[in-house]
């Protein structure tokens, strides 16, 4: 393909740069909750469309908003004073071939199930849900229906970005949050799902700052609270050697003021209960991280339809190509992939697919270039497989 460009780049590798900043907003962060509900709605609508019509119809549910409530957390158990409000916004096909689809009902059910399966102490019945799903614009619906050679046409002029490999700091930040959520939280019920990890590497030292929402009913006093903070810090230090050998400093809930009794205590395990709003696309990129030291797309991928919305598909594809290039092609130190679409053109025929390679010393760049191009061509040729992986929840978007 003439629109695939592979080039050698010269820059200081991320691990050799003096400063690196990496962030992950955890599963229970308000922005991540918005992402998760948006994606859950899209999956549910896609499955229902397939069930009824054998094809996914036009939809985008990427505008969900979480409006914070108000709470009164107390050791031993507080209460919610004003419930969290969730506004589900987007576009969906509501009628097709003379048949009505209950899109609002399907979307609300999916959003509630996502919250129920994600949050241990937040009952979806205690959340106010409002839904404003409109119909898609006529021209975009037409683009959605059209195909060329069986391949959907892009419904936007947009770009996706991916890179590989993750640095030690990036890998650490990503896995610290995941393992607190998947492992430590199951052992210590006082740990909420809203865990934000900010990583700063200065030279060979990594500073991790964690904001961890604590659930009040599992803690009797400040002593219990402090003990859980220590448990979290020790857990992070214990697992850190799996991801880095650099010196590590871990700080948990640094805004706490014990003398004033001001600590990160919640009723439900998320800051959304008391003053922290959330929006789709304001958090993690599709690789699960926010990486200001790397190229990033600002696209909100969660909730976009998985058929022809390149704002989702190209970000996923760019990361898949980058990871395959790094894992399968010898001589690559870092690789960056950028894919640009043009509305109305087949999604497997981007306007440009750029693969920028920082090669290792004494590597054969002509071999790298050929193999990288082959991988890109192969994955573009199989681009529609991404749709099924997304619907089956096998590719994350945040």
C-alpha positions as CSV (number, residue, x, y, z in Angstrom):
1,X,0.0,0.0,0.0
2,X,1.5,3.4,-1.0
3,X,0.0,5.1,2.0
4,X,2.0,3.1,4.6
5,X,5.1,5.1,5.6
6,X,7.9,3.5,7.7
7,X,10.7,5.7,8.8
8,X,13.6,5.7,11.2
9,X,13.5,8.3,13.9
10,X,16.2,9.8,16.1
11,X,15.3,10.8,19.6
12,X,16.2,10.1,23.3
13,X,14.5,6.9,24.3
14,X,11.8,7.3,26.9
15,X,13.8,5.3,29.5
16,X,16.8,7.7,29.0
17,X,14.8,10.9,29.4
18,X,15.3,12.5,32.8
19,X,11.6,13.1,33.4
20,X,8.6,10.9,32.7
21,X,5.0,11.4,33.8
22,X,2.3,8.7,33.6
23,X,-1.2,8.6,35.0
24,X,-4.0,6.0,35.3
25,X,-7.5,6.7,36.4
26,X,-8.8,3.6,38.0
27,X,-12.0,1.7,37.3
28,X,-14.1,3.6,39.8
29,X,-12.9,7.0,38.9
30,X,-15.8,9.1,37.6
31,X,-14.2,9.5,34.1
32,X,-13.6,5.8,33.9
33,X,-17.2,5.1,35.1
34,X,-18.4,7.3,32.2
35,X,-16.1,5.4,29.8
36,X,-17.3,2.0,31.1
37,X,-21.0,2.8,30.8
38,X,-20.6,4.3,27.4
39,X,-18.8,1.2,26.1
40,X,-21.3,-1.1,27.9
41,X,-24.1,0.6,26.1
42,X,-22.4,0.3,22.7
43,X,-21.8,-3.4,23.2
44,X,-25.4,-4.0,24.3
45,X,-26.8,-2.1,21.4
46,X,-24.5,-3.9,18.9
47,X,-25.5,-7.3,20.2
48,X,-29.2,-6.4,20.1
49,X,-28.9,-5.1,16.5
50,X,-27.1,-8.3,15.5
51,X,-29.8,-10.4,17.2
52,X,-32.7,-8.6,15.5
53,X,-31.2,-7.7,12.1
54,X,-28.0,-9.6,11.6
55,X,-25.9,-6.4,11.5
56,X,-24.8,-3.7,13.8
57,X,-26.7,-0.5,13.1
58,X,-25.5,3.1,13.4
59,X,-25.0,4.3,17.0
60,X,-22.6,6.3,19.1
61,X,-22.9,6.4,22.9
62,X,-19.7,8.3,23.6
63,X,-21.2,11.3,25.5
64,X,-22.1,9.9,28.9
65,X,-21.8,12.2,31.8
66,X,-21.5,11.5,35.5
67,X,-22.7,14.4,37.8
68,X,-21.4,14.1,41.3
69,X,-23.7,13.6,44.2
70,X,-23.3,14.6,47.9
71,X,-22.5,12.3,50.8
72,X,-21.7,12.3,54.4
73,X,-19.1,9.6,55.0
74,X,-18.4,8.5,58.6
75,X,-16.3,5.8,60.2
76,X,-18.6,2.8,60.7
77,X,-20.9,3.9,57.9
78,X,-22.2,7.2,56.5
79,X,-25.0,8.1,54.0
80,X,-25.7,9.4,50.6
81,X,-27.4,12.8,50.8
82,X,-27.8,13.5,47.1
83,X,-27.5,10.6,44.6
84,X,-25.1,10.5,41.7
85,X,-26.8,11.6,38.4
86,X,-25.9,9.9,35.2
87,X,-26.8,11.3,31.8
88,X,-26.6,8.9,28.9
89,X,-26.2,10.8,25.7
90,X,-25.5,9.8,22.1
91,X,-27.1,8.6,18.9
92,X,-28.7,5.3,18.1
93,X,-30.9,3.7,15.3
94,X,-34.3,3.4,16.9
95,X,-36.3,2.1,13.9
96,X,-35.1,-0.1,11.1
97,X,-37.1,-1.8,8.3
98,X,-40.3,-0.7,10.0
99,X,-39.3,-2.3,13.3
100,X,-38.8,-0.4,16.5
101,X,-35.8,-1.0,18.8
102,X,-36.1,-0.1,22.5
103,X,-32.7,1.5,22.5
104,X,-33.3,3.6,25.7
105,X,-34.3,0.5,27.7
106,X,-31.3,-1.5,26.3
107,X,-28.8,1.3,27.1
108,X,-30.0,2.0,30.6
109,X,-30.0,-1.7,31.5
110,X,-26.4,-2.0,30.2
111,X,-25.2,1.1,32.1
112,X,-26.8,-0.2,35.3
113,X,-25.3,-3.7,34.9
114,X,-21.9,-2.2,34.3
115,X,-22.1,-0.3,37.6
116,X,-23.5,-3.3,39.4
117,X,-20.6,-5.5,38.2
118,X,-17.9,-2.9,38.7
119,X,-18.8,-1.2,42.0
120,X,-19.2,-3.3,45.2
121,X,-20.8,-0.6,47.3
122,X,-22.7,1.5,44.8
123,X,-26.2,0.3,44.1
124,X,-27.4,1.3,40.6
125,X,-30.9,1.7,42.1
126,X,-29.5,4.6,44.2
127,X,-28.2,6.4,41.1
128,X,-30.4,8.6,39.0
129,X,-30.3,7.7,35.3
130,X,-31.4,10.0,32.5
131,X,-31.2,9.1,28.9
132,X,-31.2,11.3,25.8
133,X,-30.3,9.1,22.8
134,X,-31.1,10.9,19.6
135,X,-31.1,9.6,16.0
136,X,-27.9,9.9,13.9
137,X,-27.5,12.6,11.3
138,X,-28.8,11.5,7.8
139,X,-25.5,11.8,6.0
140,X,-23.5,9.9,8.6
141,X,-26.2,7.1,8.7
142,X,-25.8,6.9,4.9
143,X,-22.0,6.6,5.2
144,X,-22.5,3.9,7.9
145,X,-24.7,1.8,5.5
146,X,-22.3,2.1,2.5
147,X,-19.4,-0.2,2.0
148,X,-16.7,-0.7,-0.6
149,X,-15.6,-4.2,-1.3
150,X,-17.4,-5.3,1.9
151,X,-15.4,-2.9,4.0
152,X,-17.2,0.0,6.0
153,X,-16.4,3.6,5.1
154,X,-14.9,5.8,7.7
155,X,-17.5,8.1,9.3
156,X,-15.0,10.7,10.4
157,X,-11.7,12.3,9.5
158,X,-9.7,11.4,12.6
159,X,-6.5,9.7,13.7
160,X,-5.4,7.0,16.1
161,X,-2.1,6.6,17.9
162,X,-0.3,3.7,19.5
163,X,3.2,2.9,20.7
164,X,5.3,0.1,22.1
165,X,6.8,-1.0,24.4
166,X,5.5,0.4,27.6
167,X,8.3,1.9,29.7
168,X,8.9,0.5,33.2
169,X,7.0,3.5,34.7
170,X,4.1,3.0,32.4
171,X,3.9,-0.7,33.1
172,X,4.1,-0.1,36.8
173,X,1.4,2.6,36.9
174,X,-0.9,0.4,34.8
175,X,-0.5,-2.7,36.9
176,X,-0.5,-1.1,40.3
177,X,-4.1,0.1,39.7
178,X,-5.2,-3.2,38.2
179,X,-3.8,-5.3,40.9
180,X,-5.2,-3.2,43.7
181,X,-8.6,-3.5,42.0
182,X,-8.3,-7.2,41.2
183,X,-6.3,-8.5,44.2
184,X,-5.9,-6.3,47.1
185,X,-9.4,-4.9,47.1
186,X,-10.7,-8.5,47.5
187,X,-8.6,-9.0,50.6
188,X,-9.3,-5.5,52.1
189,X,-13.0,-4.5,51.6
190,X,-12.2,-0.9,52.8
191,X,-10.5,-0.2,49.5
192,X,-12.8,1.4,47.0
193,X,-12.7,1.1,43.2
194,X,-11.7,4.7,42.7
195,X,-7.9,4.4,42.6
196,X,-5.9,7.0,40.7
197,X,-2.2,6.4,40.2
198,X,0.2,9.2,39.2
199,X,3.7,8.2,38.4
200,X,6.7,10.5,38.1
201,X,10.2,9.2,37.2
202,X,13.1,11.4,37.8
203,X,16.2,9.7,36.6
204,X,16.3,6.3,38.2
205,X,13.7,7.0,40.9
206,X,10.0,6.6,40.5
207,X,7.5,8.5,42.7
208,X,4.0,7.0,42.8
209,X,1.2,9.1,44.3
210,X,-2.0,7.1,44.9
211,X,-5.4,8.6,45.6
212,X,-7.5,5.7,47.0
213,X,-11.1,6.1,48.0
214,X,-11.8,4.2,51.3
215,X,-15.2,2.8,52.1
216,X,-16.4,4.1,55.5
217,X,-18.5,1.2,56.8
218,X,-15.4,-1.2,56.9
219,X,-13.4,1.2,59.0
220,X,-14.1,2.0,62.7
221,X,-11.7,4.8,63.2
222,X,-8.6,6.7,62.0
223,X,-6.3,4.0,63.2
224,X,-8.1,1.5,60.9
225,X,-7.9,4.0,58.0
226,X,-4.2,4.5,58.5
227,X,-3.5,0.8,58.7
228,X,-5.2,0.3,55.3
229,X,-3.1,3.1,53.8
230,X,0.0,1.3,55.0
231,X,-1.2,-2.0,53.6
232,X,-1.7,-0.4,50.2
233,X,1.8,1.2,50.2
234,X,3.4,-2.2,51.2
235,X,1.4,-4.0,48.6
236,X,2.6,-1.7,45.9
237,X,6.2,-2.0,47.0
238,X,5.9,-5.8,47.1
239,X,4.7,-6.1,43.5
240,X,6.9,-3.3,42.1
241,X,9.9,-5.5,41.5
242,X,7.8,-7.4,38.8
243,X,7.8,-4.2,36.7
244,X,10.9,-2.2,37.6
245,X,14.2,-2.3,39.5
246,X,14.3,1.4,39.9
247,X,14.1,3.1,43.3
248,X,10.5,3.6,44.3
249,X,8.7,6.0,46.6
250,X,5.0,5.4,47.3
251,X,2.6,7.9,48.8
252,X,-1.0,7.3,49.5
253,X,-3.8,9.9,50.0
254,X,-1.4,12.8,50.5
255,X,-4.2,15.3,51.1
256,X,-5.1,13.7,54.3
257,X,-5.0,15.8,57.5
258,X,-5.4,13.6,60.5
259,X,-5.5,16.5,62.9
260,X,-8.5,18.0,61.2
261,X,-10.0,14.6,60.6
262,X,-10.0,15.2,56.8
263,X,-9.3,11.9,55.0
264,X,-10.4,10.3,51.7
265,X,-13.4,8.5,53.1
266,X,-16.4,7.6,51.0
267,X,-19.7,5.7,51.3
268,X,-19.6,4.0,47.9
269,X,-15.9,3.8,47.0
270,X,-15.9,6.5,44.3
271,X,-15.3,10.3,44.5
272,X,-18.4,10.6,42.2
273,X,-20.5,10.5,45.3
274,X,-19.3,13.8,46.6
275,X,-18.1,16.5,44.1
276,X,-16.2,14.8,41.4
277,X,-17.9,14.7,38.0
278,X,-16.9,12.4,35.1
279,X,-17.0,12.5,31.2
280,X,-16.3,10.0,28.5
281,X,-12.8,10.5,27.0
282,X,-11.4,12.6,29.8
283,X,-9.4,9.8,31.3
284,X,-7.2,6.9,30.0
285,X,-6.4,6.3,26.4
286,X,-7.1,2.9,24.9
287,X,-3.8,1.5,26.3
288,X,-5.2,2.3,29.8
289,X,-2.9,5.2,30.4
290,X,-2.5,8.9,30.2
291,X,1.1,9.5,28.9
292,X,2.1,13.2,28.3
293,X,5.6,12.0,27.6
294,X,4.4,10.2,24.5
295,X,2.2,11.1,21.5
296,X,-1.5,10.8,22.3
297,X,-4.8,11.1,20.6
298,X,-7.5,13.1,22.5
299,X,-10.2,11.0,20.9
300,X,-12.9,9.6,23.2
301,X,-12.9,6.0,22.0
302,X,-15.4,4.5,24.5
303,X,-18.9,4.3,23.2
304,X,-18.1,4.9,19.6
305,X,-19.6,2.4,17.2
306,X,-17.2,-0.5,16.4
307,X,-18.1,-0.7,12.7
308,X,-16.7,2.4,11.1
309,X,-15.9,5.0,13.7
310,X,-12.2,5.4,13.3
311,X,-11.9,7.4,16.5
312,X,-12.2,4.0,18.2
313,X,-11.0,1.6,15.5
314,X,-7.8,3.4,14.6
315,X,-6.7,3.9,18.2
316,X,-7.1,0.2,18.9
317,X,-5.5,-0.7,15.6
318,X,-2.5,1.6,16.1
319,X,-1.8,0.0,19.4
320,X,-2.1,-3.6,18.0
321,X,0.2,-2.8,15.1
322,X,2.8,-1.2,17.5
323,X,2.8,-4.1,19.8
324,X,3.1,-6.7,17.0
325,X,6.0,-4.8,15.5
326,X,7.8,-4.6,18.7
327,X,7.2,-8.2,19.6
328,X,7.8,-9.8,16.2
329,X,10.4,-7.6,14.5
330,X,14.0,-7.8,15.7
331,X,15.9,-4.6,16.2
332,X,13.2,-2.3,17.4
333,X,13.7,-0.2,20.6
334,X,10.6,1.9,20.3
335,X,7.8,2.1,17.7
336,X,5.1,4.7,17.2
337,X,2.1,4.2,15.0
338,X,-0.2,7.0,13.7
339,X,-3.2,6.3,11.4
340,X,-5.2,9.0,9.7
341,X,-8.6,8.4,8.1
342,X,-10.6,10.4,5.6
343,X,-14.4,10.4,5.9
344,X,-16.1,8.4,3.2
345,X,-13.1,6.2,2.4
346,X,-12.8,2.5,3.4
347,X,-11.4,2.0,6.9
348,X,-8.8,-0.4,5.5
349,X,-7.5,2.4,3.2
350,X,-6.3,5.1,5.5
351,X,-5.0,8.4,4.2
352,X,-1.8,7.7,5.9
353,X,-0.4,5.0,8.2
354,X,2.9,6.1,9.8
355,X,5.2,3.7,11.5
356,X,8.1,5.5,13.2
357,X,10.9,3.2,14.5
358,X,13.7,4.0,16.9
359,X,16.0,1.1,16.0
360,X,18.5,-0.6,18.2
361,X,22.2,-0.2,17.3
362,X,23.5,-2.3,14.4
363,X,20.0,-3.3,13.4
364,X,19.1,-3.8,9.8
365,X,16.5,-1.1,9.1
366,X,15.6,-2.4,5.6
367,X,14.4,-5.7,7.3
368,X,12.6,-3.7,10.0
369,X,10.9,-1.6,7.4
370,X,9.8,-4.6,5.3
371,X,8.4,-6.6,8.3
372,X,6.7,-3.5,9.8
373,X,5.0,-2.8,6.5
374,X,3.9,-6.5,6.2
375,X,2.3,-6.4,9.7
376,X,0.5,-3.2,8.9
377,X,-0.8,-4.5,5.6
378,X,-2.0,-7.7,7.2
379,X,-3.8,-6.0,10.1
380,X,-5.4,-3.5,7.7
381,X,-6.6,-6.4,5.7
382,X,-8.2,-7.9,8.8
383,X,-9.4,-4.6,10.3
384,X,-13.1,-5.8,10.6
385,X,-12.0,-8.4,13.2
386,X,-11.6,-5.5,15.6
387,X,-15.4,-5.0,15.5
388,X,-16.0,-8.5,16.9
389,X,-13.3,-8.2,19.5
390,X,-14.8,-5.0,20.8
391,X,-18.4,-6.4,20.9
392,X,-17.1,-9.4,22.8
393,X,-15.3,-7.1,25.3
394,X,-11.9,-8.5,24.4
395,X,-10.3,-5.1,23.6
396,X,-10.2,-2.4,26.3
397,X,-10.9,1.3,25.4
398,X,-9.7,2.8,28.7
